[in-house]
C-alpha cells in the first residue's frame, strides 16, 4: 500500500493518525524533500522521514495533532553522529492530522489514484482543512515539495516513477522485476510464454503481458524517461528486441549476458542496419560489476545500476 492510499484509508475511516511530509531541508539530511510517512493510532504505518530522533518526535507530535504543525530539527554533525544519523543539516517536517472531512478525503483519494500532479495543502485550518489536487503534469526540474516563505502553504509536485520494461520473465527477469518494483519503479514485464508471464509470479504492482515482444513494442511508446532490460531465453529473441529498442528514445538499455554475447548480437544487428551509435549505448553485461551469480544477486546489480540512472537523470 502506498503512503497516499494509507493516508486516504485512515482519513476515510476517521481512525486517527497523521501524515508527515519533509517540506524543506538545508545541508545534509536523512531524506530529501517530499518524503512522507503515515502515522496510525499505533505508530508508523507507511514510509519514513529519516528514522532516529526525528521520526520519534514526528510520531509523538502526530498523536495529538489537531491541526497542521511544522517540526524543525537541527542535526549538526556531532549530534547526528551520536544518534546514529549520517547527516548534519536542518529538516522541516509538516505534520497534519488525517481527518474525515469530505473535501480533504477526496483530495487524498485523487492523489492516490493519479500518476502525477500537484498537491497544495494550506497549513491554516482555522476555517477547516485545505487540500487540493491538480492532475496536470509537473514541469521537469521542479522540487518535489516546497514550503512557502510565510510557512502557510505546502506544495508537493508528484511525478510518475520511471518505467522499466523487462523483456523475459524467466528466473533472472522475474527477480529483476520484483527488485525494481521494490525500489519504486513502474515495472512492465513482457514474455510470450504464458506459464512465465503469470501475474501470480510477480508483485501486484508489476504489469505483466503474455505477448510476443513486437506486440508489446507496438503497444507502448518508449520515451526518454523509460529504461529497458532484455533478459530473454536466447540470442534470437534478444536480437529481435534490441533491433527495435537500441534506436529508441529509451535513455537506458541493458542486455543480460556476456561480452561475447554482446559481440555476437551487435555484429548481427550492425549488419542488418542498426547504427553503431545506437548499439554502443547498450549496457552489456547489464548491472554493476559486483560478482553477481544467482538470479537474486544479478537483480540487485541491475537495479542498483537502474537507481544510479534514475538519480543521475533527476539530479
Helices and strands as residue ranges (DSSP letters): H 3-12, E 18-26, E 36-40, E 43-47, H 52-62, E 69-74, H 77-82, E 90-97, H 102-113, E 117-122, E 130-134, E 145-147, E 153-158, E 163-167, H 171-182, E 186-190, G 199-201, E 207-209, H 213-219, E 226-230, H 235-245, E 252-255, H 259-271, H 276-280, H 295-314
